[in-house]
Structures are given as structure tokens and as C-alpha cells.
Amino acid sequence: MSCGRSCWRAMTVAGWLSVAAAVVSLDAAGSDRVTVQPSTSPTTVVRTSPIEITVRRRFAAPPADVFAALTRPELLRRWMSAAGRDLVETEVDARTGGRFRYVFRSSSGRTFGMYGDYREVVPGKRIVHTEAYDGYDWEPLVTTTVLDEEAGGTALIMTIRYPSEKICDTDFPNIKDATADGFTRLDALLAGGIANMM
């Protein structure tokens, strides 16, 4: 089922890893109850060419933990969402030549899928993958994520290359002005320590 234009805008990788304005902390039991606090590591989103957007963020966790949170199904389900839709199915073969598929479900039960191929995977350092959506026939986006160790944490640099300037034009305002959903959840997950969750 196609999720429609507004859903697609919220679905790009940078859409679910979007501009963070707050850090969310899970309670000790790991429930969904959250406390919102000012973010100490804002996300920057910059249009770097007519068909590219670059997203930058620092996480207070080592690159191996950030990589695990980006590639392990059991961790992805704990933080990834799309405009309030829950990630309900996750298939990930995070290796060069592997594939992924995510299925999201809204509170009304509607589902949509996002999928792609891994072009390059260097554990803890770099992920290059395509990204496409059920119901859309344009060429896939290509997303390159680089994880650099920085002062005991990780600097994440994500570059999203769109198939056309028109699609990039449509998506950029959504990414630039998006709420903190993806990165705040990821911050909370990383704050709990990945080793404690596997």
C-alpha cells in the first residue's frame, strides 16, 4: 500500500533521523514513557547540491554502538519510526550486497514499506545503501552514512542523493524543519548502552 506524498516525505532516512531539538530518556523499565530535555547535540541539515542533502549529528556513544543501532533489527524497532508510525517488520542483511526492508504501521492499521540494497558496508564506519518505497516508481535515493570517532563519541554524517532536483526540492523543507523523533529516540537508546540490549 502506498503511503502517499506526505508519508513519503517523512520516510526518507533523514526524515526518521531528523532535526533533533530534544533528548528523550526512557524510564528505568525501558517503557515508552519519556522525559524531554534540551538537546546538547543538535542536528544540522544542509542542502549541499541541487540533488543532495547532508545531515550531521554527534552521538555520545562509540561508532560500533551507533552502527549496531542503524543495522540490527531488534535495535531498529526500538527507535525508528516514521511520522508516528511504528516499525513493525524489519529484515536486514547489513553487508555489501545485502538488502533491507522495513514495514511501518499507523495507528489506523495502514502499512507501507521502505526497502533498499546495501552497496557498501564497513562495520562501525560506513554504510551506503539505496532507498525506495512501495508504490513509487522513481529511481531510488542513495544514502551514504559515515561514522567517525570523535571525542569519545560518534560524528554521523549522512548524505542523501535524490534521483532528481524536484524530489530533493520537495523533501528538503520537511527534513530541515522535521521534529526530533528519530534522533531523540536513537539518543535514548544509545544512552542505555547497546551492550545491555543484546
C-alpha positions, 0 to 999 in steps of 0.5 A: 500500500502506498503511503502517499506524498506526505508519508513519503516525505517523512520516510526518507532516512533523514526524515526518521533521523531528523532535526533533533531539538530534544533528548528523550530518556526512557524510564528505568523499565525501558517503557515508552514513557519519556522525559524531554530535555534540551538537546546538547547535540543538535542536528544540522541539515544542509542542502549541499547540491541541487540533488543532495542533502547532508545531515550531521549529528554527534552521538555520545556513544562509540561508532560500533554502538551507533552502527549496531543501532542503524543495522540490527533489527531488534535495535531498529524497532526500538527507535525508528519510526516514521511520522508516528508510525511504528516499525513493525517488520524489519529484515536486514542483511547489513553487508555489501550486497545485502538488502533491507526492508522495513514495514511501518504501521499507523495507528489506523492499521495502514502499512507501507514499506521502505526497502533498499540494497546495501552497496557498501558496508564497513562495520562501525564506519560506513554504510551506503545503501539505496532507498525506495518505497512501495508504490513509487516508481522513481529511481531510488535515493542513495544514502551514504552514512559515515561514522567517525570517532570523535571525542569519545563519541560518534560524528554521523554524517549522512548524505542523501542523493535524490534521483532528481532536483524536484524530489530533493526540492520537495523533501528538503523543507520537511527534513530541515524543519522535521521534529526530533523523533528519530534522533531523540529516540536513537539518543535514548537508546544509545544512552542505555548502552547497546551492550545491555540490549543484546 
